[in-house]
Amino acid sequence: MKGKLLIGALMLFVTGSLHAQQNARISVEGGSPDDRASARLLYWNGPANAAAGQLAINYGRPVWKKEYDDPATFDKMTKGQVWRMGSNFWSNLYADVPVKIGGKSIKPGLYFLGIERSADGASWSLAFIDPIKVRQNRIDAFDIRKATVEFTAPMTAEPAAGEAVDKLTITLATSQNNMRDATLKVAWGQLVLTAPVHVAVPE
């Protein structure tokens, strides 16, 4: 009799635990490696055999979907909005020296990033978000619309050359004439955005 009561109590406990899990308000996802990339410029001081400064953009690589080829669909996704410019964890910019992007001066630090498009669709900008405020409010990049854009740097939309870029690709290409000057390029599908970059590495 005691054995039956014990089994019955155990069954109630297990059933109750499963019911509680199914009705939990909090769920979890992730934990496995995802597809991330980093575009980085590292400046090296040869005589000192030490880094002179660096700039890095780290981001997840979403795949372009066929439905985005429809201009109406793409406009609905982007016009008057801030796009997360990546997937999963926040895309971010790290700089330990002053930089200029699109003529906008940016102090050394860590910034979360997005892409802002004007309501009329005519202009694009790199959007900078304060990671401290994001952390305080526990905002995921999926909810980037809830984050405050601190400032923006203008970007130029260019015609896509060749085939669509399947995965988001961000590059920093240095100038042959001046290694402190570079071009930031964001390419995804048929979207190509660029901005001039100047990295103020000390002599």
C-alpha positions in Angstrom: 0.0 0.0 0.0 2.8 2.3 0.9 4.5 1.5 -2.4 1.4 2.5 -4.4 1.1 5.7 -2.4 4.8 6.5 -3.1 4.5 5.8 -6.8 1.3 7.9 -7.0 3.1 10.8 -5.2 6.0 10.5 -7.6 3.8 10.5 -10.6 2.0 13.7 -9.3 5.4 15.3 -8.8 6.7 14.5 -12.3 3.4 15.5 -13.9 3.4 18.7 -12.0 7.0 19.5 -12.9 6.4 18.9 -16.6 3.3 21.1 -16.4 5.2 23.8 -14.8 7.9 23.6 -17.5 5.4 23.7 -20.2 3.7 26.8 -18.7 7.0 28.6 -17.8 7.1 32.3 -18.6 10.8 32.0 -19.5 12.3 29.9 -22.2 15.9 29.5 -23.5 17.6 29.1 -26.8 21.1 29.0 -28.2 24.2 27.5 -26.7 25.7 26.1 -29.9 28.2 28.0 -32.1 26.6 30.3 -34.7 27.9 31.8 -37.9 29.8 35.0 -36.9 32.5 37.0 -38.6 34.9 39.8 -37.8 36.3 42.5 -40.1 39.3 44.0 -38.3 42.1 46.5 -39.0 45.2 46.0 -36.8 47.9 48.5 -36.9 51.3 47.3 -35.7 54.2 49.3 -34.3 57.3 47.4 -35.6 60.0 49.1 -33.5 57.9 48.7 -30.3 56.7 45.2 -31.4 53.3 46.1 -30.1 49.8 47.0 -31.4 49.4 50.7 -32.3 45.6 50.5 -32.5 42.8 48.5 -34.0 39.2 48.7 -35.3 36.9 45.7 -35.5 33.3 45.0 -36.5 31.9 41.7 -35.3 28.6 40.4 -36.6 26.3 37.4 -37.2 25.8 36.4 -40.9 22.1 36.0 -41.8 21.2 34.4 -45.2 19.5 36.5 -47.8 16.0 35.2 -48.6 14.4 35.1 -52.1 11.4 37.1 -50.9 13.7 40.1 -50.1 14.2 40.5 -53.8 10.7 42.0 -54.0 11.2 45.8 -53.6 7.9 46.2 -51.7 8.9 43.5 -49.2 12.4 44.9 -48.7 11.0 48.5 -48.3 8.5 47.3 -45.7 11.4 45.7 -43.8 13.7 48.7 -43.9 12.0 52.1 -44.6 11.9 54.2 -41.5 13.4 51.5 -39.4 16.7 50.4 -37.8 17.9 47.0 -39.0 20.0 44.9 -36.7 22.7 44.4 -39.4 23.4 40.8 -38.4 21.9 37.8 -36.6 21.9 36.4 -33.1 24.0 38.5 -30.7 24.5 42.2 -31.3 26.7 43.3 -34.1 29.3 45.6 -32.6 32.2 47.9 -33.3 35.3 48.0 -31.1 37.9 50.7 -31.5 40.8 51.6 -29.2 41.8 54.7 -31.2 39.6 57.5 -32.5 38.0 56.8 -35.9 35.8 58.6 -38.4 33.1 56.8 -40.4 31.3 58.8 -43.0 32.9 61.9 -41.6 31.4 61.2 -38.1 34.0 61.3 -35.3 33.8 58.3 -33.0 35.6 58.0 -29.7 37.4 54.8 -28.7 35.1 52.3 -27.1 32.6 49.5 -27.8 29.3 50.2 -29.6 26.4 48.1 -30.7 25.4 48.6 -34.3 22.5 48.8 -36.6 21.6 50.2 -40.0 19.0 53.1 -40.1 17.1 53.8 -43.3 15.1 57.1 -43.7 11.3 56.9 -44.0 11.5 57.9 -47.6 14.1 55.2 -48.3 16.6 57.7 -49.8 19.3 57.6 -47.1 21.1 55.0 -45.0 23.2 55.4 -41.9 25.3 53.3 -39.5 23.5 53.5 -36.2 25.5 53.5 -32.9 23.8 52.2 -29.7 25.2 52.3 -26.1 25.9 48.7 -24.9 25.5 49.9 -21.2 22.0 51.1 -21.8 21.2 47.9 -23.7 22.5 45.8 -20.8 20.6 47.8 -18.2 17.4 47.1 -20.1 18.3 43.6 -21.2 17.4 44.3 -24.8 18.2 41.6 -27.4 19.3 42.6 -30.9 16.0 41.1 -32.2 14.3 44.0 -30.4 16.7 46.7 -31.7 13.7 49.0 -32.2 13.5 49.3 -28.4 17.1 50.6 -28.2 18.0 54.3 -28.4 20.3 55.2 -31.3 22.9 57.6 -29.8 24.2 58.9 -33.1 24.6 57.9 -36.8 27.2 57.9 -39.5 26.0 58.3 -43.2 26.5 55.5 -45.6 26.1 55.5 -49.4 23.9 52.9 -51.2 25.7 51.6 -54.3 24.5 49.4 -57.2 25.2 45.7 -56.6 27.9 44.4 -58.9 27.3 40.8 -60.0 25.4 38.1 -58.1 23.6 38.7 -54.9 25.6 38.2 -51.7 24.1 35.1 -50.0 25.3 35.9 -46.5 25.8 39.3 -44.9 29.4 40.3 -45.6 31.1 43.3 -43.9 34.6 44.3 -45.0 37.2 47.0 -44.2 39.4 47.6 -47.2 42.4 49.9 -46.6 43.6 52.5 -49.2 46.8 51.9 -51.1 47.7 55.5 -50.6 47.1 55.8 -46.9 46.8 52.8 -44.6 44.8 54.9 -42.1 42.1 55.4 -44.7 39.7 52.5 -45.5 36.3 51.8 -46.9 33.6 50.1 -44.9 31.4 47.9 -47.1 28.1 46.2 -46.0 26.9 43.7 -48.6 23.8 41.5 -48.3 21.7 40.3 -51.2 21.4 43.2 -53.7 22.1 45.8 -50.9 25.5 47.4 -50.9 26.4 50.2 -48.5 29.7 51.9 -48.1 31.3 54.6 -46.0 34.8 56.1 -45.8 36.8 55.3 -42.7 39.7 57.1 -41.1 41.6 55.5 -38.3 43.6 58.0 -36.2 46.6 55.7 -35.4 49.4 57.7 -33.7 52.7 58.0 -35.4 
